């Protein structure tokens, strides 16, 4: 068996030693955190370290009777935790915007199809009652497509209603 002793504050400042320096103390840890946050957002080491350090911070906060070192660790990890929180919020906002955009596109597509079917029906069977127009505007895209195909098979308003 071999035993190794690592003197964290004497490690060279490079990517290979970042994990060790993150669990160091005082200045070494603060500099390692700054180095971590300076990495590109898509960097895998950055993403994993931020996730793990944020989880550690949360677990420490849930404990009672924290030591001075643990309280300092929480304070030092505030920037990491805040970065993770901001990234999560940005991701949620981006996903929400995508959902809103998709719904808007679907509504636009549905309205366009409604207008087309209404025009085709008006041309095929004449003026449409408000009740028929209202029913058509309640149809889904698939139902509108079915109606668009079926309207080729009838020529009167009675056939449409049927």
LINRA-V430565 format. One record per pair of residues at least 12 apart in sequence whose ideal C-beta (glycine too) atoms are under 10 Angstrom apart, sorted by sequence separation. I is the first residue (numbers start at 1). GAP is how many residues later the second one is. If there is no record, write none. Layout:
{{I/GAP} {I/GAP}}
This chain:
{{8/12} {9/12} {20/12} {21/12} {37/12} {121/12} {135/12} {7/13} {8/13} {11/13} {19/13} {22/13} {36/13} {37/13} {60/13} {61/13} {147/13} {6/14} {8/14} {18/14} {21/14} {22/14} {36/14} {60/14} {118/14} {8/15} {9/15} {13/15} {17/15} {18/15} {21/15} {118/15} {121/15} {8/16} {9/16} {33/16} {57/16} {58/16} {61/16} {7/17} {8/17} {9/17} {11/17} {18/17} {19/17} {32/17} {33/17} {36/17} {56/17} {57/17} {60/17} {6/18} {9/18} {10/18} {13/18} {18/18} {56/18} {57/18} {118/18} {9/19} {13/19} {57/19} {58/19} {114/19} {117/19} {118/19} {8/20} {9/20} {15/20} {33/20} {53/20} {57/20} {61/20} {117/20} {8/21} {11/21} {14/21} {15/21} {18/21} {56/21} {57/21} {115/21} {13/22} {114/22} {115/22} {117/22} {53/23} {54/23} {57/23} {58/23} {113/23} {114/23} {8/24} {15/24} {53/24} {56/24} {57/24} {114/24} {136/24} {56/25} {114/25} {132/25} {19/26} {53/26} {54/26} {55/26} {58/26} {111/26} {113/26} {117/26} {118/26} {121/26} {125/26} {135/26} {18/27} {22/27} {50/27} {53/27} {54/27} {57/27} {110/27} {113/27} {114/27} {117/27} {120/27} {121/27} {124/27} {15/28} {18/28} {52/28} {53/28} {54/28} {113/28} {116/28} {117/28} {120/28} {123/28} {124/28} {129/28} {132/28} {19/29} {50/29} {51/29} {54/29} {55/29} {110/29} {112/29} {125/29} {126/29} {128/29} {132/29} {15/30} {19/30} {22/30} {23/30} {50/30} {53/30} {54/30} {110/30} {113/30} {114/30} {117/30} {121/30} {124/30} {125/30} {126/30} {127/30} {131/30} {18/31} {22/31} {49/31} {50/31} {53/31} {54/31} {110/31} {113/31} {117/31} {120/31} {124/31} {125/31} {126/31} {109/32} {112/32} {113/32} {116/32} {120/32} {124/32} {125/32} {128/32} {129/32} {19/33} {23/33} {50/33} {51/33} {54/33} {114/33} {121/33} {124/33} {125/33} {22/34} {46/34} {50/34} {54/34} {106/34} {110/34} {113/34} {117/34} {125/34} {126/34} {106/35} {109/35} {113/35} {124/35} {125/35} {51/36} {121/36} {124/36} {125/36} {46/37} {47/37} {50/37} {121/39} {47/40} {37/42} {41/42} {26/43} {29/43} {33/43} {36/43} {37/43} {25/44} {29/44} {32/44} {33/44} {36/44} {30/45} {33/45} {34/45} {37/45} {26/46} {30/46} {33/46} {37/46} {41/46} {25/47} {29/47} {33/47} {36/47} {25/48} {29/48} {30/49} {41/49} {23/50} {26/50} {33/50} {25/51} {24/52} {22/54} {22/55} {22/58}}
